[in-house]
């Protein structure tokens, strides 16, 4: 059975996590800005329902990559605060995931928006 108190607490913790990201993570703010710009452009250019769904999925995809990257970096900093080449490689790889997700989103965004802008 679902415990309403536990469920409520889990939502509060998740909310606090998002607030933390907004307050402390520059890249999360940048992704949020570009997500809002993409949605605004989509509404202005009257993209289709399916294009809007794809756009929302891409924005979520980039956000999730950024959140996972932040979590991994914070865990590594906590467990191994001193510099280490393997820790650097892991952080670089997780940052690469975010970069890859962003590139995919940009490419698909171009495919969606360019015909409407031309």
N, C-alpha and C positions, 0 to 999 in steps of 0.2 A: 504494500500500500504506500502511496505517496505521502510523505511527511511535509505538510505545507510550510512548517517552520524551516526545515532544512532546505527546501526548495527556494524559499524566500532568501535565505542566507546565501545560497549559491549564486543567485542573481545579483545580490548586493556585492559579493566578491568580484563577480565578472564585471560589473559596472565600475568598481574601483580600479580594476585592471585596465579598463579602457581609459579612464580618467588619468591614470598613471602614464599611459602611453601618450596621451595628448599633452600632458604637462612636461614630460621628460624626454620624449623621443622625437628629435627633429625630423627624421625621415618619415615617421608616422604622420606628422603634420603635413609634410610635403605630399605624401600619397593621398591624404584626405583632401588637400587643396586640388590636386589634379583629378581626383575622383569627382569632386563637386563640379569642377570645370567641364569634365567630360559629360556628366549628366545634364548640366545646363546647356551645353552645346547640342546634345542629343534632343533636348526638348525644343530648342530654338529651331533646329533643322528638321524637326518632326520625323525622327527615326521610327522605324517600325517597331511593333511590339516585340518581335523576336530579336531585333537589334538591341533594344533596350534590355532584354533579358541577358543577352551576351555581354553587354556593357556592365551590368550589375554583377554578373559572375566574374568578369575580369577584375573589377574593383575589389571584390571579395577575395579573389585569388591573390592579388598583390598584398592586400591587408594581412591575410593569413600568413603569407611568406614573411612579411615584415615582423609580425608578432612572434612567429617561431624563431626567427633570427634573433630578436631581442631577448627572448627567453633563454635561448642557448648561450648567447653572449653573457648574460647576467649570471647564469649558472657557472659558466667557466671562470668568470671573474671572481666569483665567490669561492670556488674550489681551488683555483690556482691563480692568485692575484699577481704573482710575479710573471714576467715575460717568459714565454717558452715557444719554441718554433712550432711544435705540434698544435698548441692552443691557437697560435696565429693562423695556422693552416685551416683549422676547423672553423674559426671565425670568418676567414676569407671565403671558405666554401659556402657557409650559410649566407653570407652577404651576396655571394654569387647567385644563390637561389633567388634572392629578392631582385637582383639585377635581371636575371633571366625572365622572371615573372613580369617585370616591368617592360622588358623588350617585347615579349609576346603581346602584352596589353597594348603597347604602342602600335605594333604592326597590325593587330586586329582593329584598333581604333582608326588607323589610316584607311584600312579596307572599308570600314563602315562610313567614315566621314568624308573621305576625299571625293567620291562621286557626287555627294550632296553639295560640296563646296565648289565643284567645278561647273 
